[in-house]
Amino acid sequence: MQPINPNQPNIEARYRTIFILWFAIAMSVGMLLVLAQFTPTKASGDLKMSLILNSLGIVPLGLSFLLKQRLLGQSVIKQKLDLVQVAYVLAFALSEMAALFGLMDHFLNGGHYYYVGFLLAGLGLLLHFPRMQHLLDATEKPF
């Protein structure tokens, strides 16, 4: 019989932590959308500025997928669970940036297309939903 190693990482606890972070970021994006909906702004509505700000939201969203895949690959090669959590947190933060650009469009420009940034952020967060398989792949022992 194997003794329980207190240094062995608890996969379920790490997954739960990543899921809670995902939920918190998703709620943050939702609250920013509510803030934008109920806060009036001056209605200049420059269409070019809206296009620029919403297009800038695509860049961090694309980077979130690229960097997450790279870090997850390194976590499997190095067998480090910490890199999985870093990959997810980085992906969540970069996805949230699209919503922040939409919020900037609303407050700085007063544009009517600010919701595009929020849609991009929501889509990115849905696609970055945490999977336990990534944690299992980064462990030294198969479960």
Phi and psi in radians as a Rosetta constraint file:
Dihedral C 1 N 2 CA 2 C 2 CIRCULARHARMONIC -1.453 0.35
Dihedral N 2 CA 2 C 2 N 3 CIRCULARHARMONIC 2.304 0.35
Dihedral C 2 N 3 CA 3 C 3 CIRCULARHARMONIC -1.252 0.35
Dihedral N 3 CA 3 C 3 N 4 CIRCULARHARMONIC 2.671 0.35
Dihedral C 3 N 4 CA 4 C 4 CIRCULARHARMONIC -1.322 0.35
Dihedral N 4 CA 4 C 4 N 5 CIRCULARHARMONIC 2.174 0.35
Dihedral C 4 N 5 CA 5 C 5 CIRCULARHARMONIC -1.538 0.35
Dihedral N 5 CA 5 C 5 N 6 CIRCULARHARMONIC 2.042 0.35
Dihedral C 5 N 6 CA 6 C 6 CIRCULARHARMONIC -1.213 0.35
Dihedral N 6 CA 6 C 6 N 7 CIRCULARHARMONIC -0.284 0.35
Dihedral C 6 N 7 CA 7 C 7 CIRCULARHARMONIC -1.530 0.35
Dihedral N 7 CA 7 C 7 N 8 CIRCULARHARMONIC -0.112 0.35
Dihedral C 7 N 8 CA 8 C 8 CIRCULARHARMONIC -1.210 0.35
Dihedral N 8 CA 8 C 8 N 9 CIRCULARHARMONIC 2.261 0.35
Dihedral C 8 N 9 CA 9 C 9 CIRCULARHARMONIC -1.179 0.35
Dihedral N 9 CA 9 C 9 N 10 CIRCULARHARMONIC 2.437 0.35
Dihedral C 9 N 10 CA 10 C 10 CIRCULARHARMONIC -1.590 0.35
Dihedral N 10 CA 10 C 10 N 11 CIRCULARHARMONIC 1.855 0.35
Dihedral C 10 N 11 CA 11 C 11 CIRCULARHARMONIC -1.087 0.35
Dihedral N 11 CA 11 C 11 N 12 CIRCULARHARMONIC -0.757 0.35
Dihedral C 11 N 12 CA 12 C 12 CIRCULARHARMONIC -1.143 0.35
Dihedral N 12 CA 12 C 12 N 13 CIRCULARHARMONIC -0.672 0.35
Dihedral C 12 N 13 CA 13 C 13 CIRCULARHARMONIC -1.166 0.35
Dihedral N 13 CA 13 C 13 N 14 CIRCULARHARMONIC -0.700 0.35
Dihedral C 13 N 14 CA 14 C 14 CIRCULARHARMONIC -1.159 0.35
Dihedral N 14 CA 14 C 14 N 15 CIRCULARHARMONIC -0.712 0.35
Dihedral C 14 N 15 CA 15 C 15 CIRCULARHARMONIC -1.105 0.35
Dihedral N 15 CA 15 C 15 N 16 CIRCULARHARMONIC -0.743 0.35
Dihedral C 15 N 16 CA 16 C 16 CIRCULARHARMONIC -1.070 0.35
Dihedral N 16 CA 16 C 16 N 17 CIRCULARHARMONIC -0.705 0.35
Dihedral C 16 N 17 CA 17 C 17 CIRCULARHARMONIC -1.108 0.35
Dihedral N 17 CA 17 C 17 N 18 CIRCULARHARMONIC -0.786 0.35
Dihedral C 17 N 18 CA 18 C 18 CIRCULARHARMONIC -1.126 0.35
Dihedral N 18 CA 18 C 18 N 19 CIRCULARHARMONIC -0.695 0.35
Dihedral C 18 N 19 CA 19 C 19 CIRCULARHARMONIC -1.137 0.35
Dihedral N 19 CA 19 C 19 N 20 CIRCULARHARMONIC -0.721 0.35
Dihedral C 19 N 20 CA 20 C 20 CIRCULARHARMONIC -1.115 0.35
Dihedral N 20 CA 20 C 20 N 21 CIRCULARHARMONIC -0.701 0.35
Dihedral C 20 N 21 CA 21 C 21 CIRCULARHARMONIC -1.104 0.35
Dihedral N 21 CA 21 C 21 N 22 CIRCULARHARMONIC -0.730 0.35
Dihedral C 21 N 22 CA 22 C 22 CIRCULARHARMONIC -1.069 0.35
Dihedral N 22 CA 22 C 22 N 23 CIRCULARHARMONIC -0.789 0.35
Dihedral C 22 N 23 CA 23 C 23 CIRCULARHARMONIC -1.118 0.35
Dihedral N 23 CA 23 C 23 N 24 CIRCULARHARMONIC -0.710 0.35
Dihedral C 23 N 24 CA 24 C 24 CIRCULARHARMONIC -1.121 0.35
Dihedral N 24 CA 24 C 24 N 25 CIRCULARHARMONIC -0.739 0.35
Dihedral C 24 N 25 CA 25 C 25 CIRCULARHARMONIC -1.176 0.35
Dihedral N 25 CA 25 C 25 N 26 CIRCULARHARMONIC -0.685 0.35
Dihedral C 25 N 26 CA 26 C 26 CIRCULARHARMONIC -1.115 0.35
Dihedral N 26 CA 26 C 26 N 27 CIRCULARHARMONIC -0.712 0.35
Dihedral C 26 N 27 CA 27 C 27 CIRCULARHARMONIC -1.172 0.35
Dihedral N 27 CA 27 C 27 N 28 CIRCULARHARMONIC -0.612 0.35
Dihedral C 27 N 28 CA 28 C 28 CIRCULARHARMONIC -1.089 0.35
Dihedral N 28 CA 28 C 28 N 29 CIRCULARHARMONIC -0.770 0.35
Dihedral C 28 N 29 CA 29 C 29 CIRCULARHARMONIC -1.102 0.35
Dihedral N 29 CA 29 C 29 N 30 CIRCULARHARMONIC -0.724 0.35
Dihedral C 29 N 30 CA 30 C 30 CIRCULARHARMONIC -1.097 0.35
Dihedral N 30 CA 30 C 30 N 31 CIRCULARHARMONIC -0.718 0.35
Dihedral C 30 N 31 CA 31 C 31 CIRCULARHARMONIC -1.208 0.35
Dihedral N 31 CA 31 C 31 N 32 CIRCULARHARMONIC -0.615 0.35
Dihedral C 31 N 32 CA 32 C 32 CIRCULARHARMONIC -1.121 0.35
Dihedral N 32 CA 32 C 32 N 33 CIRCULARHARMONIC -0.641 0.35
Dihedral C 32 N 33 CA 33 C 33 CIRCULARHARMONIC -1.147 0.35
Dihedral N 33 CA 33 C 33 N 34 CIRCULARHARMONIC -0.734 0.35
Dihedral C 33 N 34 CA 34 C 34 CIRCULARHARMONIC -1.095 0.35
Dihedral N 34 CA 34 C 34 N 35 CIRCULARHARMONIC -0.729 0.35
Dihedral C 34 N 35 CA 35 C 35 CIRCULARHARMONIC -1.027 0.35
Dihedral N 35 CA 35 C 35 N 36 CIRCULARHARMONIC -0.786 0.35
Dihedral C 35 N 36 CA 36 C 36 CIRCULARHARMONIC -1.163 0.35
Dihedral N 36 CA 36 C 36 N 37 CIRCULARHARMONIC -0.620 0.35
Dihedral C 36 N 37 CA 37 C 37 CIRCULARHARMONIC -1.157 0.35
Dihedral N 37 CA 37 C 37 N 38 CIRCULARHARMONIC -0.692 0.35
Dihedral C 37 N 38 CA 38 C 38 CIRCULARHARMONIC -1.748 0.35
Dihedral N 38 CA 38 C 38 N 39 CIRCULARHARMONIC 0.074 0.35
Dihedral C 38 N 39 CA 39 C 39 CIRCULARHARMONIC -1.881 0.35
Dihedral N 39 CA 39 C 39 N 40 CIRCULARHARMONIC 2.014 0.35
Dihedral C 39 N 40 CA 40 C 40 CIRCULARHARMONIC -1.306 0.35
Dihedral N 40 CA 40 C 40 N 41 CIRCULARHARMONIC 2.608 0.35
Dihedral C 40 N 41 CA 41 C 41 CIRCULARHARMONIC -2.334 0.35
Dihedral N 41 CA 41 C 41 N 42 CIRCULARHARMONIC 2.920 0.35
Dihedral C 41 N 42 CA 42 C 42 CIRCULARHARMONIC -1.220 0.35
Dihedral N 42 CA 42 C 42 N 43 CIRCULARHARMONIC 2.440 0.35
Dihedral C 42 N 43 CA 43 C 43 CIRCULARHARMONIC -1.723 0.35
Dihedral N 43 CA 43 C 43 N 44 CIRCULARHARMONIC 1.203 0.35
Dihedral C 43 N 44 CA 44 C 44 CIRCULARHARMONIC -1.397 0.35
Dihedral N 44 CA 44 C 44 N 45 CIRCULARHARMONIC -0.779 0.35
Dihedral C 44 N 45 CA 45 C 45 CIRCULARHARMONIC 1.064 0.35
Dihedral N 45 CA 45 C 45 N 46 CIRCULARHARMONIC 0.914 0.35
Dihedral C 45 N 46 CA 46 C 46 CIRCULARHARMONIC -1.246 0.35
Dihedral N 46 CA 46 C 46 N 47 CIRCULARHARMONIC 2.011 0.35
Dihedral C 46 N 47 CA 47 C 47 CIRCULARHARMONIC -1.152 0.35
Dihedral N 47 CA 47 C 47 N 48 CIRCULARHARMONIC -0.630 0.35
Dihedral C 47 N 48 CA 48 C 48 CIRCULARHARMONIC -1.141 0.35
Dihedral N 48 CA 48 C 48 N 49 CIRCULARHARMONIC -0.721 0.35
Dihedral C 48 N 49 CA 49 C 49 CIRCULARHARMONIC -1.132 0.35
Dihedral N 49 CA 49 C 49 N 50 CIRCULARHARMONIC -0.701 0.35
Dihedral C 49 N 50 CA 50 C 50 CIRCULARHARMONIC -1.077 0.35
Dihedral N 50 CA 50 C 50 N 51 CIRCULARHARMONIC -0.738 0.35
Dihedral C 50 N 51 CA 51 C 51 CIRCULARHARMONIC -1.123 0.35
Dihedral N 51 CA 51 C 51 N 52 CIRCULARHARMONIC -0.722 0.35
Dihedral C 51 N 52 CA 52 C 52 CIRCULARHARMONIC -1.139 0.35
Dihedral N 52 CA 52 C 52 N 53 CIRCULARHARMONIC -0.841 0.35
Dihedral C 52 N 53 CA 53 C 53 CIRCULARHARMONIC -1.149 0.35
Dihedral N 53 CA 53 C 53 N 54 CIRCULARHARMONIC -0.699 0.35
Dihedral C 53 N 54 CA 54 C 54 CIRCULARHARMONIC -1.257 0.35
Dihedral N 54 CA 54 C 54 N 55 CIRCULARHARMONIC -0.550 0.35
Dihedral C 54 N 55 CA 55 C 55 CIRCULARHARMONIC -1.220 0.35
Dihedral N 55 CA 55 C 55 N 56 CIRCULARHARMONIC -0.601 0.35
Dihedral C 55 N 56 CA 56 C 56 CIRCULARHARMONIC -1.121 0.35
Dihedral N 56 CA 56 C 56 N 57 CIRCULARHARMONIC -0.462 0.35
Dihedral C 56 N 57 CA 57 C 57 CIRCULARHARMONIC -1.221 0.35
Dihedral N 57 CA 57 C 57 N 58 CIRCULARHARMONIC -0.374 0.35
Dihedral C 57 N 58 CA 58 C 58 CIRCULARHARMONIC -1.271 0.35
Dihedral N 58 CA 58 C 58 N 59 CIRCULARHARMONIC -0.564 0.35
Dihedral C 58 N 59 CA 59 C 59 CIRCULARHARMONIC -1.088 0.35
Dihedral N 59 CA 59 C 59 N 60 CIRCULARHARMONIC -0.958 0.35
Dihedral C 59 N 60 CA 60 C 60 CIRCULARHARMONIC -1.158 0.35
Dihedral N 60 CA 60 C 60 N 61 CIRCULARHARMONIC -0.485 0.35
Dihedral C 60 N 61 CA 61 C 61 CIRCULARHARMONIC -1.156 0.35
Dihedral N 61 CA 61 C 61 N 62 CIRCULARHARMONIC -0.756 0.35
Dihedral C 61 N 62 CA 62 C 62 CIRCULARHARMONIC -1.144 0.35
Dihedral N 62 CA 62 C 62 N 63 CIRCULARHARMONIC -0.702 0.35
Dihedral C 62 N 63 CA 63 C 63 CIRCULARHARMONIC -1.101 0.35
Dihedral N 63 CA 63 C 63 N 64 CIRCULARHARMONIC -0.564 0.35
Dihedral C 63 N 64 CA 64 C 64 CIRCULARHARMONIC -1.079 0.35
Dihedral N 64 CA 64 C 64 N 65 CIRCULARHARMONIC -0.695 0.35
Dihedral C 64 N 65 CA 65 C 65 CIRCULARHARMONIC -1.242 0.35
Dihedral N 65 CA 65 C 65 N 66 CIRCULARHARMONIC -0.720 0.35
Dihedral C 65 N 66 CA 66 C 66 CIRCULARHARMONIC -1.114 0.35
Dihedral N 66 CA 66 C 66 N 67 CIRCULARHARMONIC -0.874 0.35
Dihedral C 66 N 67 CA 67 C 67 CIRCULARHARMONIC -1.204 0.35
Dihedral N 67 CA 67 C 67 N 68 CIRCULARHARMONIC -0.611 0.35
Dihedral C 67 N 68 CA 68 C 68 CIRCULARHARMONIC -1.120 0.35
Dihedral N 68 CA 68 C 68 N 69 CIRCULARHARMONIC -0.796 0.35
Dihedral C 68 N 69 CA 69 C 69 CIRCULARHARMONIC -1.114 0.35
Dihedral N 69 CA 69 C 69 N 70 CIRCULARHARMONIC -0.688 0.35
Dihedral C 69 N 70 CA 70 C 70 CIRCULARHARMONIC -1.138 0.35
Dihedral N 70 CA 70 C 70 N 71 CIRCULARHARMONIC -0.793 0.35
Dihedral C 70 N 71 CA 71 C 71 CIRCULARHARMONIC -1.187 0.35
Dihedral N 71 CA 71 C 71 N 72 CIRCULARHARMONIC -0.640 0.35
Dihedral C 71 N 72 CA 72 C 72 CIRCULARHARMONIC -1.159 0.35
Dihedral N 72 CA 72 C 72 N 73 CIRCULARHARMONIC -0.645 0.35
Dihedral C 72 N 73 CA 73 C 73 CIRCULARHARMONIC -1.116 0.35
Dihedral N 73 CA 73 C 73 N 74 CIRCULARHARMONIC -0.722 0.35
Dihedral C 73 N 74 CA 74 C 74 CIRCULARHARMONIC -1.160 0.35
Dihedral N 74 CA 74 C 74 N 75 CIRCULARHARMONIC -0.603 0.35
Dihedral C 74 N 75 CA 75 C 75 CIRCULARHARMONIC -1.150 0.35
Dihedral N 75 CA 75 C 75 N 76 CIRCULARHARMONIC -0.586 0.35
Dihedral C 75 N 76 CA 76 C 76 CIRCULARHARMONIC -1.278 0.35
Dihedral N 76 CA 76 C 76 N 77 CIRCULARHARMONIC -0.742 0.35
Dihedral C 76 N 77 CA 77 C 77 CIRCULARHARMONIC -1.143 0.35
Dihedral N 77 CA 77 C 77 N 78 CIRCULARHARMONIC -0.790 0.35
Dihedral C 77 N 78 CA 78 C 78 CIRCULARHARMONIC -1.533 0.35
Dihedral N 78 CA 78 C 78 N 79 CIRCULARHARMONIC -0.143 0.35
Dihedral C 78 N 79 CA 79 C 79 CIRCULARHARMONIC 0.981 0.35
Dihedral N 79 CA 79 C 79 N 80 CIRCULARHARMONIC 0.881 0.35
Dihedral C 79 N 80 CA 80 C 80 CIRCULARHARMONIC -2.094 0.35
Dihedral N 80 CA 80 C 80 N 81 CIRCULARHARMONIC 2.068 0.35
Dihedral C 80 N 81 CA 81 C 81 CIRCULARHARMONIC -1.238 0.35
Dihedral N 81 CA 81 C 81 N 82 CIRCULARHARMONIC -0.479 0.35
Dihedral C 81 N 82 CA 82 C 82 CIRCULARHARMONIC -1.070 0.35
Dihedral N 82 CA 82 C 82 N 83 CIRCULARHARMONIC -0.596 0.35
Dihedral C 82 N 83 CA 83 C 83 CIRCULARHARMONIC -1.180 0.35
Dihedral N 83 CA 83 C 83 N 84 CIRCULARHARMONIC -0.483 0.35
Dihedral C 83 N 84 CA 84 C 84 CIRCULARHARMONIC -1.151 0.35
Dihedral N 84 CA 84 C 84 N 85 CIRCULARHARMONIC -0.792 0.35
Dihedral C 84 N 85 CA 85 C 85 CIRCULARHARMONIC -1.150 0.35
Dihedral N 85 CA 85 C 85 N 86 CIRCULARHARMONIC -0.698 0.35
Dihedral C 85 N 86 CA 86 C 86 CIRCULARHARMONIC -1.089 0.35
Dihedral N 86 CA 86 C 86 N 87 CIRCULARHARMONIC -0.726 0.35
Dihedral C 86 N 87 CA 87 C 87 CIRCULARHARMONIC -1.071 0.35
Dihedral N 87 CA 87 C 87 N 88 CIRCULARHARMONIC -0.775 0.35
Dihedral C 87 N 88 CA 88 C 88 CIRCULARHARMONIC -1.198 0.35
Dihedral N 88 CA 88 C 88 N 89 CIRCULARHARMONIC -0.768 0.35
Dihedral C 88 N 89 CA 89 C 89 CIRCULARHARMONIC -1.102 0.35
Dihedral N 89 CA 89 C 89 N 90 CIRCULARHARMONIC -0.726 0.35
Dihedral C 89 N 90 CA 90 C 90 CIRCULARHARMONIC -1.101 0.35
Dihedral N 90 CA 90 C 90 N 91 CIRCULARHARMONIC -0.731 0.35
Dihedral C 90 N 91 CA 91 C 91 CIRCULARHARMONIC -1.139 0.35
Dihedral N 91 CA 91 C 91 N 92 CIRCULARHARMONIC -0.714 0.35
Dihedral C 91 N 92 CA 92 C 92 CIRCULARHARMONIC -1.110 0.35
Dihedral N 92 CA 92 C 92 N 93 CIRCULARHARMONIC -0.782 0.35
Dihedral C 92 N 93 CA 93 C 93 CIRCULARHARMONIC -1.142 0.35
Dihedral N 93 CA 93 C 93 N 94 CIRCULARHARMONIC -0.723 0.35
Dihedral C 93 N 94 CA 94 C 94 CIRCULARHARMONIC -1.201 0.35
Dihedral N 94 CA 94 C 94 N 95 CIRCULARHARMONIC -0.583 0.35
Dihedral C 94 N 95 CA 95 C 95 CIRCULARHARMONIC -1.185 0.35
Dihedral N 95 CA 95 C 95 N 96 CIRCULARHARMONIC -0.639 0.35
Dihedral C 95 N 96 CA 96 C 96 CIRCULARHARMONIC -1.175 0.35
Dihedral N 96 CA 96 C 96 N 97 CIRCULARHARMONIC -0.424 0.35
Dihedral C 96 N 97 CA 97 C 97 CIRCULARHARMONIC -1.063 0.35
Dihedral N 97 CA 97 C 97 N 98 CIRCULARHARMONIC -0.550 0.35
Dihedral C 97 N 98 CA 98 C 98 CIRCULARHARMONIC -1.088 0.35
Dihedral N 98 CA 98 C 98 N 99 CIRCULARHARMONIC -0.694 0.35
Dihedral C 98 N 99 CA 99 C 99 CIRCULARHARMONIC -1.168 0.35
Dihedral N 99 CA 99 C 99 N 100 CIRCULARHARMONIC -0.636 0.35
Dihedral C 99 N 100 CA 100 C 100 CIRCULARHARMONIC -1.153 0.35
Dihedral N 100 CA 100 C 100 N 101 CIRCULARHARMONIC -0.628 0.35
Dihedral C 100 N 101 CA 101 C 101 CIRCULARHARMONIC -1.175 0.35
Dihedral N 101 CA 101 C 101 N 102 CIRCULARHARMONIC -0.641 0.35
Dihedral C 101 N 102 CA 102 C 102 CIRCULARHARMONIC -1.122 0.35
Dihedral N 102 CA 102 C 102 N 103 CIRCULARHARMONIC -0.683 0.35
Dihedral C 102 N 103 CA 103 C 103 CIRCULARHARMONIC -1.156 0.35
Dihedral N 103 CA 103 C 103 N 104 CIRCULARHARMONIC -0.682 0.35
Dihedral C 103 N 104 CA 104 C 104 CIRCULARHARMONIC -1.084 0.35
Dihedral N 104 CA 104 C 104 N 105 CIRCULARHARMONIC -0.691 0.35
Dihedral C 104 N 105 CA 105 C 105 CIRCULARHARMONIC -1.061 0.35
Dihedral N 105 CA 105 C 105 N 106 CIRCULARHARMONIC -0.715 0.35
Dihedral C 105 N 106 CA 106 C 106 CIRCULARHARMONIC -1.172 0.35
Dihedral N 106 CA 106 C 106 N 107 CIRCULARHARMONIC -0.820 0.35
Dihedral C 106 N 107 CA 107 C 107 CIRCULARHARMONIC -1.443 0.35
Dihedral N 107 CA 107 C 107 N 108 CIRCULARHARMONIC -0.658 0.35
Dihedral C 107 N 108 CA 108 C 108 CIRCULARHARMONIC -1.463 0.35
Dihedral N 108 CA 108 C 108 N 109 CIRCULARHARMONIC -0.588 0.35
Dihedral C 108 N 109 CA 109 C 109 CIRCULARHARMONIC -1.904 0.35
Dihedral N 109 CA 109 C 109 N 110 CIRCULARHARMONIC -0.509 0.35
Dihedral C 109 N 110 CA 110 C 110 CIRCULARHARMONIC 1.250 0.35
Dihedral N 110 CA 110 C 110 N 111 CIRCULARHARMONIC 0.395 0.35
Dihedral C 110 N 111 CA 111 C 111 CIRCULARHARMONIC -1.254 0.35
Dihedral N 111 CA 111 C 111 N 112 CIRCULARHARMONIC 2.728 0.35
Dihedral C 111 N 112 CA 112 C 112 CIRCULARHARMONIC -1.578 0.35
Dihedral N 112 CA 112 C 112 N 113 CIRCULARHARMONIC -0.065 0.35
Dihedral C 112 N 113 CA 113 C 113 CIRCULARHARMONIC -1.861 0.35
Dihedral N 113 CA 113 C 113 N 114 CIRCULARHARMONIC 0.387 0.35
Dihedral C 113 N 114 CA 114 C 114 CIRCULARHARMONIC -1.132 0.35
Dihedral N 114 CA 114 C 114 N 115 CIRCULARHARMONIC -0.441 0.35
Dihedral C 114 N 115 CA 115 C 115 CIRCULARHARMONIC -1.157 0.35
Dihedral N 115 CA 115 C 115 N 116 CIRCULARHARMONIC -0.296 0.35
Dihedral C 115 N 116 CA 116 C 116 CIRCULARHARMONIC -1.101 0.35
Dihedral N 116 CA 116 C 116 N 117 CIRCULARHARMONIC -0.721 0.35
Dihedral C 116 N 117 CA 117 C 117 CIRCULARHARMONIC -1.082 0.35
Dihedral N 117 CA 117 C 117 N 118 CIRCULARHARMONIC -0.671 0.35
Dihedral C 117 N 118 CA 118 C 118 CIRCULARHARMONIC -1.226 0.35
Dihedral N 118 CA 118 C 118 N 119 CIRCULARHARMONIC -0.622 0.35
Dihedral C 118 N 119 CA 119 C 119 CIRCULARHARMONIC -1.139 0.35
Dihedral N 119 CA 119 C 119 N 120 CIRCULARHARMONIC -0.733 0.35
Dihedral C 119 N 120 CA 120 C 120 CIRCULARHARMONIC -1.092 0.35
Dihedral N 120 CA 120 C 120 N 121 CIRCULARHARMONIC -0.761 0.35
Dihedral C 120 N 121 CA 121 C 121 CIRCULARHARMONIC -1.121 0.35
Dihedral N 121 CA 121 C 121 N 122 CIRCULARHARMONIC -0.750 0.35
Dihedral C 121 N 122 CA 122 C 122 CIRCULARHARMONIC -1.106 0.35
Dihedral N 122 CA 122 C 122 N 123 CIRCULARHARMONIC -0.743 0.35
Dihedral C 122 N 123 CA 123 C 123 CIRCULARHARMONIC -1.115 0.35
Dihedral N 123 CA 123 C 123 N 124 CIRCULARHARMONIC -0.747 0.35
Dihedral C 123 N 124 CA 124 C 124 CIRCULARHARMONIC -1.084 0.35
Dihedral N 124 CA 124 C 124 N 125 CIRCULARHARMONIC -0.753 0.35
Dihedral C 124 N 125 CA 125 C 125 CIRCULARHARMONIC -1.162 0.35
Dihedral N 125 CA 125 C 125 N 126 CIRCULARHARMONIC -0.643 0.35
Dihedral C 125 N 126 CA 126 C 126 CIRCULARHARMONIC -1.134 0.35
Dihedral N 126 CA 126 C 126 N 127 CIRCULARHARMONIC -0.671 0.35
Dihedral C 126 N 127 CA 127 C 127 CIRCULARHARMONIC -1.293 0.35
Dihedral N 127 CA 127 C 127 N 128 CIRCULARHARMONIC -0.348 0.35
Dihedral C 127 N 128 CA 128 C 128 CIRCULARHARMONIC -1.703 0.35
Dihedral N 128 CA 128 C 128 N 129 CIRCULARHARMONIC 0.392 0.35
Dihedral C 128 N 129 CA 129 C 129 CIRCULARHARMONIC -1.004 0.35
Dihedral N 129 CA 129 C 129 N 130 CIRCULARHARMONIC 2.294 0.35
Dihedral C 129 N 130 CA 130 C 130 CIRCULARHARMONIC -1.080 0.35
Dihedral N 130 CA 130 C 130 N 131 CIRCULARHARMONIC 2.433 0.35
Dihedral C 130 N 131 CA 131 C 131 CIRCULARHARMONIC -2.135 0.35
Dihedral N 131 CA 131 C 131 N 132 CIRCULARHARMONIC 2.334 0.35
Dihedral C 131 N 132 CA 132 C 132 CIRCULARHARMONIC -1.202 0.35
Dihedral N 132 CA 132 C 132 N 133 CIRCULARHARMONIC -0.429 0.35
Dihedral C 132 N 133 CA 133 C 133 CIRCULARHARMONIC -1.041 0.35
Dihedral N 133 CA 133 C 133 N 134 CIRCULARHARMONIC -0.586 0.35
Dihedral C 133 N 134 CA 134 C 134 CIRCULARHARMONIC -1.127 0.35
Dihedral N 134 CA 134 C 134 N 135 CIRCULARHARMONIC -0.638 0.35
Dihedral C 134 N 135 CA 135 C 135 CIRCULARHARMONIC -1.219 0.35
Dihedral N 135 CA 135 C 135 N 136 CIRCULARHARMONIC -0.715 0.35
Dihedral C 135 N 136 CA 136 C 136 CIRCULARHARMONIC -1.142 0.35
Dihedral N 136 CA 136 C 136 N 137 CIRCULARHARMONIC -0.612 0.35
Dihedral C 136 N 137 CA 137 C 137 CIRCULARHARMONIC -1.179 0.35
Dihedral N 137 CA 137 C 137 N 138 CIRCULARHARMONIC -0.465 0.35
Dihedral C 137 N 138 CA 138 C 138 CIRCULARHARMONIC -1.614 0.35
Dihedral N 138 CA 138 C 138 N 139 CIRCULARHARMONIC 0.047 0.35
Dihedral C 138 N 139 CA 139 C 139 CIRCULARHARMONIC -1.569 0.35
Dihedral N 139 CA 139 C 139 N 140 CIRCULARHARMONIC 2.736 0.35
Dihedral C 139 N 140 CA 140 C 140 CIRCULARHARMONIC -1.375 0.35
Dihedral N 140 CA 140 C 140 N 141 CIRCULARHARMONIC -0.559 0.35
Dihedral C 140 N 141 CA 141 C 141 CIRCULARHARMONIC -1.899 0.35
Dihedral N 141 CA 141 C 141 N 142 CIRCULARHARMONIC 2.367 0.35
Dihedral C 141 N 142 CA 142 C 142 CIRCULARHARMONIC -1.237 0.35
Dihedral N 142 CA 142 C 142 N 143 CIRCULARHARMONIC 2.550 0.35
